[in-house]
Amino acid sequence: MTLAVRVDETGARVAIELDGQPETVLRADPMVVLGLAPGMLTIEQAIVAGELRGERHDPAAIFGP
């Protein structure tokens, strides 16, 4: 299952991605992704623990610097 987080000027939305692939994908164990939300892990730590395809600034816009 792929969860897509979309952020625009109206806010953030999370949905199950059924069609296609997003331009930027961060794949990691669930605990790594969950560690990003409260700031327990940095984007760099999550990328090292997982795999980033796309632009680093995309997950940074959601989870912070």
Buried (B, 14 or more C-beta within 10 A) or exposed (E): EEEBBEEEEEEEEEEEBEEEEBEBBBEBEEEBBEBBEEEEBBBEBBBEBBEBEEEEEBBEBBBEE
